[in-house]
Amino acid sequence: MSKDLHVFEDPIELLENMWPTPLLKLKIGEDVWAKLEFYNPFSHSIKDRTAWFLFRQALENNANEIVEATSGNLGVALASLSAIFNKKFTSFIPAKAPQSFKVMMKILGAQVIQTGKSTTELLPLVKQYSKTTGALHLDQFRNPLNYMTHYYTTAKEIDEQLEYLNKKPQRIIATAGTGGHLTGIAKYFKEKYGSDVEIIGVQPAEGERIPGIKRQDENSFIGLVKIDRMIDITRKEAVEGIVDIARSSGILIGISAGATVAAYKKLADDKTTVLVFPDDAFKYFMELEDIDSKI
């Protein structure tokens, strides 16, 4: 079909032809750019990439059912792919995950089991479910496809987009949940540019909860690569980042994207910097309903 006119007969064709996602110059600094991952069509997030790489493993294994622990976006993307390929999908999500994710997954036909405090806490339940039912556990927390997805796609796109602008990356800022996109991006740019590019990871400050990201530990993928610095961000700072971008560029970004903005503001200078915006704000209105009284 016509790629130039964005006419497609197949949803996977739609997904892959959204790549590269846009790189947008922001107005919050001298040379700051945002990778807009909410242009991915299924979950409107960077997790579409991860889901497609993982899901192809299910297709190769002829799995009839897949199961995964997810805080939201990956579950929506996997539910979409399961609907497209007529597979059963069971998603374990934390009790405090935004309800919008549960609703979207159920609309797409997924079985949703909501329990526990975190995705890490859900892993034993997922493993037991997989053992009992024979469902394929894609295991985003240990499957190297999680970060290699971004090594082969997201990072390469950023590099090519900057090259088009006759720029070389000096700093990339990305959040860490499973550590997948941060690790894949770090691996690519450190291999190609070494110490000429600074990789900054973003995590919630101690005791803070920011949907989609978490504090890192020794089990994270990011231990495999060189991360130059981890920056702690509060939920309040992340929300302020959302407002900054909304009022300067007119775009409603998600809470984890707001965290990358907050991290940049702690470092602001004239370096060529790319912020990875994992998703947009529209799934998080219940999370953000208290903003009106604070801005």
Secondary structure as GFF3:
##gff-version 3
##sequence-region A 1 295
A	DSSP	alpha_helix	11	16	.	.	.	ID=ss1
A	DSSP	beta_strand	23	25	.	.	.	ID=ss2
A	DSSP	beta_strand	32	36	.	.	.	ID=ss3
A	DSSP	three_ten_helix	37	39	.	.	.	ID=ss4
A	DSSP	alpha_helix	47	60	.	.	.	ID=ss5
A	DSSP	beta_strand	65	69	.	.	.	ID=ss6
A	DSSP	alpha_helix	73	84	.	.	.	ID=ss7
A	DSSP	beta_strand	88	93	.	.	.	ID=ss8
A	DSSP	alpha_helix	99	107	.	.	.	ID=ss9
A	DSSP	beta_strand	111	114	.	.	.	ID=ss10
A	DSSP	alpha_helix	119	133	.	.	.	ID=ss11
A	DSSP	beta_strand	136	137	.	.	.	ID=ss12
A	DSSP	alpha_helix	145	152	.	.	.	ID=ss13
A	DSSP	alpha_helix	154	164	.	.	.	ID=ss14
A	DSSP	beta_strand	171	175	.	.	.	ID=ss15
A	DSSP	alpha_helix	180	193	.	.	.	ID=ss16
A	DSSP	three_ten_helix	194	196	.	.	.	ID=ss17
A	DSSP	beta_strand	198	204	.	.	.	ID=ss18
A	DSSP	three_ten_helix	221	224	.	.	.	ID=ss19
A	DSSP	beta_strand	229	233	.	.	.	ID=ss20
A	DSSP	alpha_helix	235	249	.	.	.	ID=ss21
A	DSSP	alpha_helix	255	265	.	.	.	ID=ss22
A	DSSP	beta_strand	273	277	.	.	.	ID=ss23
A	DSSP	three_ten_helix	291	293	.	.	.	ID=ss24
###
